[in-house]
Amino acid sequence: MKRDPNKTWSSSFILPEHRERLMAYYDSQKDIIRPVLDHDQLEELHYTALQYIEDASKVYIEYWDKKRIYNVTGYMIRFNRSTKQFIVQKEPGDVLHIGSGQILAISKMELSDR
């Protein structure tokens, strides 16, 4: 007879508060420490991003936010100098603001990737 690994979650002996705290604990184990890029890498990413804004290219961006690494595909619309954020349009009407220090990698999507 096999043991059900989810039996403890469905068990009536675990209080909902305990279940929530256990889930929060397991989620926190997935947290990623913010990757640190050196000055040259940041400068190159910034320059590359500004080139993609000029070209109106579709890009693939990997960025860090709230202890996780996310990926997004879209068009870089502009750079807001006052907030130091890139504005990325994922879909018409759906924009994302990404801080310049959060970006880990940017690559231009080729026609075959679209």
Backbone as CSV, one residue per row, in Angstrom:
resi,resn,N_x,N_y,N_z,CA_x,CA_y,CA_z,C_x,C_y,C_z
1,MET,0.850,-1.177,0.000,0.000,0.000,0.000,0.899,1.245,0.000
2,LYS,0.644,2.147,-0.941,1.435,3.373,-1.046,0.886,4.442,-0.123
3,ARG,1.809,5.263,0.367,1.393,6.390,1.213,1.069,7.565,0.324
4,ASP,0.035,8.258,0.634,-0.365,9.445,-0.119,0.441,10.634,0.396
5,PRO,1.297,11.263,-0.469,2.113,12.382,0.000,1.277,13.614,0.365
6,ASN,0.079,13.698,-0.171,-0.776,14.849,0.131,-1.733,14.584,1.289
7,LYS,-1.574,13.458,1.933,-2.499,13.082,3.005,-2.477,14.103,4.150
8,THR,-1.293,14.613,4.462,-1.225,15.576,5.564,-1.986,16.852,5.243
9,TRP,-2.015,17.237,3.949,-2.726,18.462,3.575,-4.231,18.278,3.645
10,SER,-4.679,17.074,3.384,-6.117,16.839,3.422,-6.577,16.357,4.799
11,SER,-5.630,16.160,5.676,-5.956,15.677,7.005,-6.690,16.754,7.797
12,SER,-7.619,16.328,8.602,-8.371,17.286,9.420,-7.587,17.687,10.674
13,PHE,-6.413,17.075,10.879,-5.621,17.398,12.060,-4.795,18.668,11.888
14,ILE,-4.669,19.151,10.670,-3.901,20.378,10.439,-4.870,21.543,10.346
15,LEU,-4.639,22.526,11.175,-5.492,23.706,11.174,-5.220,24.543,9.924
16,PRO,-6.220,25.267,9.451,-6.013,26.114,8.270,-4.871,27.120,8.457
17,GLU,-4.698,27.643,9.661,-3.625,28.597,9.928,-2.253,27.941,9.756
18,HIS,-2.160,26.697,10.222,-0.902,25.960,10.086,-0.620,25.646,8.621
19,ARG,-1.668,25.270,7.898,-1.516,24.975,6.474,-1.006,26.213,5.736
20,GLU,-1.560,27.387,6.041,-1.124,28.637,5.406,0.338,28.938,5.714
21,ARG,0.715,28.747,6.972,2.110,29.012,7.354,3.069,28.025,6.713
22,LEU,2.663,26.763,6.591,3.498,25.780,5.916,3.659,26.133,4.436
23,MET,2.572,26.539,3.798,2.654,26.923,2.383,3.556,28.146,2.222
24,ALA,3.448,29.125,3.127,4.311,30.311,3.070,5.773,29.922,3.260
25,TYR,6.017,28.969,4.158,7.385,28.505,4.375,7.941,27.840,3.116
26,TYR,7.157,26.963,2.499,7.627,26.285,1.286,7.852,27.288,0.153
27,ASP,6.991,28.288,0.050,7.178,29.329,-0.966,8.442,30.127,-0.701
28,SER,8.739,30.397,0.562,9.934,31.190,0.884,11.217,30.430,0.553
29,GLN,11.143,29.114,0.498,12.319,28.324,0.155,12.689,28.481,-1.323
30,LYS,11.746,28.966,-2.121,11.989,29.191,-3.542,12.561,30.577,-3.811
31,ASP,12.684,31.414,-2.784,13.172,32.778,-2.949,14.582,32.785,-3.529
32,ILE,14.836,33.766,-4.375,16.134,33.918,-5.016,16.748,35.225,-4.555
33,ILE,17.991,35.166,-4.149,18.700,36.376,-3.758,18.938,37.206,-5.008
34,ARG,18.787,38.509,-4.881,18.923,39.400,-6.033,20.303,39.248,-6.671
35,PRO,20.335,38.880,-7.962,21.624,38.764,-8.651,22.279,40.142,-8.783
36,VAL,23.571,40.191,-8.601,24.303,41.456,-8.675,25.096,41.482,-9.972
37,LEU,24.827,42.501,-10.797,25.568,42.692,-12.039,26.595,43.789,-11.820
38,ASP,27.754,43.640,-12.437,28.762,44.689,-12.274,28.423,45.893,-13.154
39,HIS,29.151,46.960,-12.980,28.853,48.235,-13.646,28.867,48.094,-15.167
40,ASP,29.822,47.346,-15.704,29.916,47.174,-17.159,28.705,46.428,-17.711
41,GLN,28.257,45.401,-17.011,27.084,44.645,-17.456,25.837,45.525,-17.443
42,LEU,25.679,46.330,-16.382,24.523,47.220,-16.296,24.540,48.245,-17.421
43,GLU,25.709,48.785,-17.696,25.840,49.783,-18.751,25.510,49.166,-20.116
44,GLU,25.984,47.954,-20.352,25.705,47.276,-21.615,24.214,46.966,-21.765
45,LEU,23.567,46.507,-20.681,22.128,46.248,-20.719,21.349,47.523,-21.008
46,HIS,21.745,48.608,-20.368,21.063,49.888,-20.555,21.207,50.358,-22.000
47,TYR,22.408,50.278,-22.539,22.651,50.691,-23.918,21.848,49.821,-24.888
48,THR,21.856,48.515,-24.665,21.113,47.583,-25.512,19.617,47.882,-25.475
49,ALA,19.100,48.135,-24.275,17.678,48.436,-24.129,17.309,49.706,-24.883
50,LEU,18.144,50.724,-24.788,17.865,51.970,-25.502,17.897,51.761,-27.016
51,GLN,18.774,50.886,-27.499,18.809,50.556,-28.929,17.506,49.868,-29.350
52,TYR,17.004,48.958,-28.527,15.767,48.256,-28.851,14.572,49.195,-28.821
53,ILE,14.613,50.216,-27.983,13.543,51.215,-27.965,13.557,51.982,-29.284
54,GLU,14.741,52.380,-29.731,14.867,53.103,-31.003,14.372,52.268,-32.168
55,ASP,14.717,50.981,-32.182,14.366,50.096,-33.293,12.924,49.599,-33.228
56,ALA,12.256,49.811,-32.097,10.906,49.275,-31.857,10.895,47.757,-32.061
57,SER,11.896,47.106,-31.508,12.057,45.652,-31.663,11.276,44.897,-30.592
58,LYS,10.850,43.704,-30.963,10.247,42.815,-29.974,11.386,42.170,-29.202
59,VAL,11.283,42.173,-27.869,12.380,41.702,-27.033,11.904,40.670,-26.016
60,TYR,12.862,39.902,-25.539,12.668,38.949,-24.460,13.477,39.479,-23.283
61,ILE,12.826,39.716,-22.152,13.488,40.312,-20.985,13.391,39.344,-19.813
62,GLU,14.504,39.184,-19.130,14.551,38.414,-17.889,14.842,39.428,-16.789
63,TYR,13.978,39.469,-15.763,14.161,40.453,-14.696,13.846,39.849,-13.334
64,TRP,14.388,40.494,-12.300,14.212,40.055,-10.919,13.223,40.987,-10.235
65,ASP,12.247,40.416,-9.528,11.283,41.229,-8.795,10.696,40.385,-7.661
66,LYS,10.675,40.946,-6.486,10.082,40.299,-5.310,10.592,38.881,-5.094
67,LYS,11.910,38.739,-5.091,12.605,37.485,-4.786,12.359,36.365,-5.794
68,ARG,11.977,36.732,-7.013,11.762,35.761,-8.087,12.344,36.319,-9.387
69,ILE,12.647,35.435,-10.331,13.079,35.840,-11.659,11.922,35.582,-12.612
70,TYR,11.571,36.622,-13.374,10.453,36.550,-14.307,10.949,36.762,-15.730
71,ASN,10.163,36.295,-16.696,10.450,36.483,-18.112,9.250,37.158,-18.752
72,VAL,9.528,38.060,-19.672,8.445,38.731,-20.383,8.888,38.966,-21.827
73,THR,7.918,38.918,-22.712,8.151,39.203,-24.118,7.261,40.368,-24.502
74,GLY,7.831,41.334,-25.205,7.049,42.487,-25.616,7.911,43.513,-26.314
75,TYR,7.360,44.715,-26.435,8.056,45.824,-27.083,8.449,46.851,-26.035
76,MET,9.695,47.288,-26.081,10.148,48.337,-25.170,9.673,49.659,-25.748
77,ILE,8.810,50.339,-25.014,8.226,51.579,-25.519,9.128,52.770,-25.242
78,ARG,9.511,52.924,-23.974,10.351,54.078,-23.628,11.012,53.853,-22.280
79,PHE,11.912,54.780,-21.938,12.596,54.781,-20.647,12.186,56.039,-19.909
80,ASN,11.641,55.898,-18.717,11.244,57.033,-17.897,12.446,57.440,-17.055
81,ARG,13.023,58.596,-17.364,14.238,59.040,-16.679,13.995,59.399,-15.217
82,SER,12.816,59.883,-14.900,12.567,60.298,-13.516,12.444,59.094,-12.576
83,THR,11.809,58.010,-13.041,11.653,56.821,-12.192,12.688,55.742,-12.505
84,LYS,13.478,55.953,-13.576,14.493,54.996,-14.029,13.869,53.624,-14.289
85,GLN,12.749,53.650,-15.019,12.056,52.417,-15.360,11.860,52.321,-16.865
86,PHE,11.979,51.088,-17.358,11.653,50.809,-18.748,10.189,50.432,-18.804
87,ILE,9.511,50.920,-19.834,8.104,50.594,-20.005,8.007,49.610,-21.159
88,VAL,7.481,48.437,-20.863,7.392,47.343,-21.831,5.921,47.065,-22.112
89,GLN,5.575,47.014,-23.389,4.206,46.690,-23.783,4.153,45.214,-24.135
90,LYS,3.464,44.440,-23.274,3.352,43.004,-23.501,2.319,42.725,-24.590
91,GLU,1.185,43.363,-24.478,0.089,43.260,-25.430,-0.515,44.651,-25.541
92,PRO,-1.298,44.916,-26.568,-1.936,46.236,-26.647,-2.747,46.524,-25.379
93,GLY,-2.423,47.615,-24.719,-3.117,48.003,-23.493,-2.547,47.383,-22.228
94,ASP,-1.580,46.517,-22.329,-0.994,45.843,-21.167,0.489,46.214,-21.076
95,VAL,0.807,47.137,-20.172,2.194,47.584,-20.040,2.766,47.143,-18.700
96,LEU,4.090,47.039,-18.677,4.815,46.617,-17.489,5.946,47.605,-17.252
97,HIS,6.113,48.054,-16.029,7.199,48.963,-15.664,8.280,48.144,-14.967
98,ILE,9.481,48.149,-15.554,10.592,47.381,-14.994,11.722,48.346,-14.669
99,GLY,12.172,48.341,-13.425,13.280,49.191,-13.018,14.557,48.798,-13.737
100,SER,15.388,49.779,-14.048,16.609,49.496,-14.802,17.545,48.571,-14.020
101,GLY,17.496,48.594,-12.700,18.333,47.722,-11.894,17.802,46.310,-11.755
102,GLN,16.572,46.078,-12.203,15.958,44.755,-12.084,16.261,43.858,-13.279
103,ILE,16.620,44.455,-14.410,16.815,43.691,-15.636,18.096,42.873,-15.541
104,LEU,17.988,41.595,-15.864,19.132,40.687,-15.837,19.640,40.384,-17.241
105,ALA,18.718,40.302,-18.208,19.111,39.989,-19.581,18.052,40.505,-20.544
106,ILE,18.516,40.945,-21.702,17.620,41.397,-22.766,18.128,40.788,-24.068
107,SER,17.216,40.266,-24.844,17.606,39.785,-26.171,16.510,40.135,-27.167
108,LYS,16.942,40.419,-28.375,16.026,40.767,-29.446,15.452,39.495,-30.023
109,MET,14.146,39.486,-30.218,13.502,38.302,-30.795,13.584,38.402,-32.309
110,GLU,13.996,37.325,-32.930,14.084,37.261,-34.383,12.701,37.024,-34.970
111,LEU,12.571,37.220,-36.262,11.286,37.031,-36.927,10.749,35.612,-36.733
112,SER,11.626,34.621,-36.684,11.182,33.241,-36.509,10.659,32.979,-35.095
113,ASP,11.052,33.842,-34.096,10.612,33.665,-32.712,9.222,34.232,-32.464
114,ARG,8.744,35.053,-33.355,7.471,35.751,-33.129,6.333,34.862,-33.330
